[in-house]
Amino acid sequence: MNNLVLSLPPKFTKLRTLILRQDKPQVEDNAVETIANFCHDLQILDLSKSFKLSDKSLYALALGCQNLTKLNTSGCYAFSDIALEYLASSCRKLKVLNLYGCVKAASDWALKAIGRYCNQMQSLDLGWREHVTDAGVVCLACGCSDLTTLDLCRCVLITDDSVIALANRCLRLRSLGLYYCQINTDRAMYSWPRVENNEEELKTLNISQCTALTPPAVQAMCDMFPSLHTCSRRHSLIMSGCLNLTSVQRACAVQAHRTSVKPPSAH
């Protein structure tokens, strides 16, 4: 596959979308460098599971593909935060960035760079980044106020402070993943301002394993954002592992339960 990718860019210099997602890693740095050398109009690039890539690829993209708006590097564990900072400083049109599994790249240093340079960012996946702290997320929230989707699942150092910053700065946030984050008080739930435009309100919230949250605080979130549902048909408030939150319900869930319970048959 790598040889095929090497041969394509010189023939398709106006390429705008390129999906190189792989089950078996084959794409190498020289292929990405070739893409960057010839495809300067590239906007969407998927390099997920390209385990063979190093920082050379990010540096090449930063120099040659500055029109990128969507980049998927999930699983590219060799990328460093320094290379990601360089990419962010050059590719300032980025709106969608997937860093899931990029264990070295997604650090506070990198988040500060994204917040500083990528002010158009709308969707960011930081799943399983155990070294990301509130300092990085607060900088991200301050610089990327247009965020609509943010996944912080398994970012175990994240606390209420990050959520409060996001609630106050990212008023268009529609999906937030906090699975296994250290949300230790209810302040994070009570910090959300009411949004007048229903299209821009929070629609998906994952607080699984956030066991310190109390039912009144989470119920307040439900009441504020009607799009958060606990019923099985529209399961957009995810609370797995939070046994203390079983009392939190939307009206639709209560109605669904009543509908499922059949009255006893008359004799």
Legacy VTK file of the C-alpha trace (Angstrom):
# vtk DataFile Version 3.0
C-alpha trace
ASCII
DATASET POLYDATA
POINTS 267 float
0.000 0.000 0.000
2.825 2.396 0.784
4.145 2.171 -2.796
0.659 2.846 -4.134
0.340 5.963 -1.975
3.769 7.124 -3.151
2.628 6.921 -6.767
-0.669 8.800 -6.452
0.065 12.379 -5.270
2.024 13.495 -8.382
-0.999 12.473 -10.494
-3.674 14.007 -8.236
-2.264 17.327 -7.096
-5.743 18.843 -6.582
-6.794 16.098 -4.178
-8.900 17.421 -1.310
-9.893 14.250 0.558
-7.703 11.222 1.248
-8.673 8.281 3.471
-5.761 6.006 4.380
-7.384 4.151 7.275
-5.777 0.719 7.684
-6.347 -2.476 9.598
-2.757 -3.516 8.973
-0.292 -0.584 9.237
1.515 -0.048 5.944
1.748 3.689 5.302
5.158 5.155 6.170
6.576 8.652 6.579
7.829 8.897 3.006
4.270 8.441 1.712
2.929 11.265 3.883
5.865 13.451 2.848
4.991 12.829 -0.807
1.375 13.746 -0.146
2.485 16.982 1.520
4.836 17.823 -1.354
2.166 17.560 -4.061
-1.308 17.903 -2.509
-1.333 21.438 -1.142
-5.134 21.741 -1.444
-5.764 18.713 0.784
-8.488 19.409 3.347
-9.434 16.022 4.797
-6.869 13.356 5.724
-7.423 10.114 7.613
-4.246 8.421 8.896
-5.890 6.387 11.653
-4.018 3.275 12.782
-0.897 4.305 10.843
1.374 2.970 13.555
4.519 3.314 11.459
4.357 7.089 11.229
6.665 9.379 13.191
6.942 13.129 13.755
8.321 13.457 10.227
4.785 13.072 8.911
3.392 15.866 11.070
6.218 18.210 10.121
5.618 17.452 6.438
1.880 18.127 6.730
2.561 21.370 8.560
4.735 22.574 5.694
2.730 21.299 2.733
-0.914 20.914 3.746
-1.865 24.104 5.520
-5.442 23.951 4.197
-6.278 20.904 6.309
-9.625 21.188 8.067
-10.021 17.585 9.225
-7.253 15.257 10.400
-7.589 11.815 11.959
-4.419 10.467 13.586
-6.092 8.130 16.075
-3.754 5.360 17.161
-0.603 7.075 15.869
1.178 6.659 19.174
4.647 7.811 18.029
3.693 11.466 17.453
5.117 13.909 20.005
3.513 17.008 21.484
6.272 19.167 19.974
5.405 17.966 16.464
1.710 18.467 17.154
2.374 22.026 18.318
4.211 22.696 15.061
1.297 21.278 13.083
-1.204 23.402 15.008
0.808 26.567 14.420
0.810 25.941 10.649
-2.584 24.316 10.004
-4.777 26.969 11.559
-7.869 25.998 9.558
-8.255 22.719 11.430
-11.824 22.146 12.590
-11.818 18.409 13.346
-8.914 16.613 15.002
-8.857 13.055 16.312
-5.979 12.324 18.706
-7.476 9.229 20.312
-4.643 6.958 21.378
-1.877 9.456 20.555
-0.266 8.850 23.909
2.647 11.272 23.472
1.060 14.000 21.372
-2.048 14.873 23.384
-0.501 16.635 26.368
-1.207 19.946 28.083
1.523 21.436 25.900
-0.303 20.322 22.769
-3.703 21.499 24.033
-2.309 24.932 24.767
-0.980 25.077 21.193
-4.352 24.031 19.773
-6.086 26.672 21.871
-3.584 29.303 20.723
-3.533 28.551 16.988
-6.596 26.511 15.984
-9.404 28.881 16.915
-11.786 27.307 14.372
-11.645 23.898 16.091
-15.084 22.294 16.385
-14.469 18.637 17.187
-11.611 17.176 19.226
-11.100 13.616 20.449
-8.599 13.287 23.316
-9.679 9.869 24.531
-7.361 7.908 26.838
-4.906 10.720 27.526
-3.843 10.062 31.092
-1.463 13.049 31.292
-3.892 15.773 30.203
-4.816 18.066 33.103
-7.159 20.960 33.760
-4.440 23.409 32.685
-4.537 22.119 29.113
-8.328 21.904 28.856
-8.819 25.412 30.282
-6.457 26.821 27.617
-8.319 24.837 24.985
-11.680 26.223 26.154
-10.358 29.783 26.100
-9.040 29.504 22.541
-11.598 27.240 20.891
-14.979 28.703 21.765
-16.588 27.096 18.690
-16.115 23.554 20.008
-19.214 21.428 19.507
-17.766 17.983 20.295
-15.121 17.093 22.874
-14.229 13.613 24.094
-12.156 13.462 27.294
-12.879 9.820 28.109
-10.273 8.272 30.406
-8.509 11.607 30.914
-8.264 10.670 34.570
-6.671 13.922 35.773
-9.551 16.088 34.532
-11.640 17.630 37.324
-14.539 20.037 37.766
-12.350 22.981 36.726
-12.163 21.745 33.128
-15.914 21.256 32.869
-16.609 24.689 34.347
-14.248 26.305 31.823
-15.953 24.470 28.954
-19.414 25.407 30.224
-18.520 29.087 30.424
-16.448 29.376 27.240
-17.785 26.808 24.757
-21.434 27.755 24.508
-21.958 25.704 21.341
-20.829 22.427 22.895
-23.299 19.690 21.965
-21.406 16.512 22.914
-19.098 16.011 25.899
-17.432 12.777 27.010
-16.278 12.669 30.643
-16.056 8.908 31.130
-13.777 8.154 34.108
-12.816 11.806 34.651
-12.366 12.934 38.254
-15.511 15.043 38.520
-15.472 15.161 42.306
-18.171 17.726 43.086
-21.490 18.911 41.675
-20.022 22.282 40.674
-19.396 20.955 37.169
-23.088 20.205 36.641
-24.411 23.458 38.101
-22.013 25.640 36.065
-23.802 25.301 32.711
-25.612 28.434 31.514
-29.013 28.101 29.923
-28.887 28.236 26.113
-31.716 29.956 24.282
-31.039 28.263 20.919
-32.065 24.589 21.131
-29.816 23.733 18.187
-26.745 24.679 20.216
-27.619 23.046 23.529
-25.879 20.006 24.983
-27.308 16.884 23.356
-24.954 14.099 24.496
-23.231 13.759 27.863
-21.220 10.769 29.057
-20.552 10.847 32.808
-19.988 7.109 33.203
-17.915 6.228 36.297
-18.179 9.813 37.598
-19.485 8.335 40.825
-19.128 11.466 42.997
-21.944 13.274 41.182
-25.255 13.438 43.034
-28.773 12.873 41.624
-29.986 16.478 42.166
-27.075 17.923 40.180
-27.454 15.533 37.252
-31.241 15.921 37.321
-30.696 19.680 37.046
-28.678 19.074 33.866
-31.514 16.940 32.488
-34.048 19.617 33.251
-31.938 22.349 31.689
-31.139 20.431 28.486
-34.249 18.660 27.141
-32.173 16.845 24.526
-30.482 14.739 27.218
-32.458 11.500 27.395
-32.203 8.495 29.688
-34.645 6.267 27.802
-33.240 3.347 25.805
-34.531 4.739 22.510
-32.657 8.029 22.821
-29.865 7.260 25.226
-27.914 10.527 25.188
-27.207 10.856 28.915
-24.826 7.980 29.637
-24.290 7.130 33.311
-22.814 3.599 33.311
-21.335 2.623 36.658
-23.096 5.435 38.533
-25.440 3.349 40.672
-26.297 6.358 42.808
-27.831 8.097 39.768
-30.544 5.553 38.991
-33.198 8.030 40.154
-32.231 10.533 37.432
-34.784 10.311 34.631
-36.320 12.302 31.855
-40.082 12.232 31.435
-39.659 10.126 28.282
-37.998 7.354 30.306
-40.855 7.288 32.799
-43.384 7.154 29.974
-41.461 4.352 28.239
-41.439 2.344 31.462
-45.194 2.789 31.914
-45.822 1.735 28.336
-43.721 -1.415 28.731
-45.635 -2.538 31.815
-48.729 -4.344 30.591
-51.861 -4.255 32.768
-52.990 -7.620 34.166
-55.434 -9.444 31.937
-59.041 -9.512 33.045
-60.472 -12.865 34.106
LINES 1 268
267 0 1 2 3 4 5 6 7 8 9 10 11 12 13 14 15 16 17 18 19 20 21 22 23 24 25 26 27 28 29 30 31 32 33 34 35 36 37 38 39 40 41 42 43 44 45 46 47 48 49 50 51 52 53 54 55 56 57 58 59 60 61 62 63 64 65 66 67 68 69 70 71 72 73 74 75 76 77 78 79 80 81 82 83 84 85 86 87 88 89 90 91 92 93 94 95 96 97 98 99 100 101 102 103 104 105 106 107 108 109 110 111 112 113 114 115 116 117 118 119 120 121 122 123 124 125 126 127 128 129 130 131 132 133 134 135 136 137 138 139 140 141 142 143 144 145 146 147 148 149 150 151 152 153 154 155 156 157 158 159 160 161 162 163 164 165 166 167 168 169 170 171 172 173 174 175 176 177 178 179 180 181 182 183 184 185 186 187 188 189 190 191 192 193 194 195 196 197 198 199 200 201 202 203 204 205 206 207 208 209 210 211 212 213 214 215 216 217 218 219 220 221 222 223 224 225 226 227 228 229 230 231 232 233 234 235 236 237 238 239 240 241 242 243 244 245 246 247 248 249 250 251 252 253 254 255 256 257 258 259 260 261 262 263 264 265 266
